[in-house]
Amino acid sequence: MSAEPPRRWRALQRSEAAAGLDLEEAWPRVLEGAERMKEEPGTLLLREAGEPARWWKLYFERGAQRALSPLARPRALREWRALRAAAARGLPAAPALLCAEARHGPWREASLLVTGEVSGARDLRRLLAPHPPGDPARRPWIEAAGRAARAFHEAGLGHFRMQLRNLLARSPGEGVVWLDLPYACVFPGPAPRSVRLLDLVDLAGADSALDAGETTLLLRAYAGGEAPPADAGTLRGRGPGLQKLHRIGLYLLYQNTGCRP
């Protein structure tokens, strides 16, 4: 981790479910005793012990981000709004409980998002990992991911980081829950084809955890009897460099044309 977590926070948004959550009391306890699920430059993910468990997602502002922080929306606030927008459009999403920021003078040091846990669920990447690509046991999960991606796009959202690790499930029959949405955009109607293709390359392209046959399987589930927005060859033929250029260009376009949640 590249910085020490801040010790004091200012709440920006709070749901009714978090009305009794006292940050002054809870944050030192969570920082000291919670399980560290992910720790890397710029991000710290903590899972609080107890029932119900909560997830604390800490995003540091670094370098140019910190210099521009007085002008920019906190990442945690973007994710808060996206999770709330997804839920408002009828999509299953991890409950956003609280959003906060820590500042030093006018500069933001970090932002914090607290979400509720989806009890008993695991991300799809972990669910698929015990089975090798092509194993029939993977099929229900892959089809569930395809259906979830279609519902997400039809509801008017684009993910911009649609990876298997960002979808939670208990079993294929219970559907998929969206977890990580800090880059999501919201559209007045269904997501544009270019955004759908970007997300599907992340979810089922050559750099995903799926093989070519599974990419086709996911696309069929996504299409639901209609023509899919692309074929498996198109998804798997886009390399990481070109995908990154598409992501940056589309994200800047839609973030600056009224599609931020």
Secondary structure, DSSP 8 states (H G I E B T S, - for coil): --S---S--EEEEE-GGGTT--HHHHHHHHHHHSEEEEEETTEEEEE--SSS-EEEEEEE--THHHHTGGGS--HHHHHHHHHHHHHHTT--B--EEEEEEEEETTEEEEEEEEEE--TT-EEHHHHHTTS-TT-GGGHHHHHHHHHHHHHHHHTTEE-SS--GGGEEES-GGG--EE---TT-EE-SSS--HHHHHHHHHHHHSTTSS--HHHHHHHHHHHHTTS--SS-HHHHHHS-HHHHHHHHHHHHHHHHTTT---
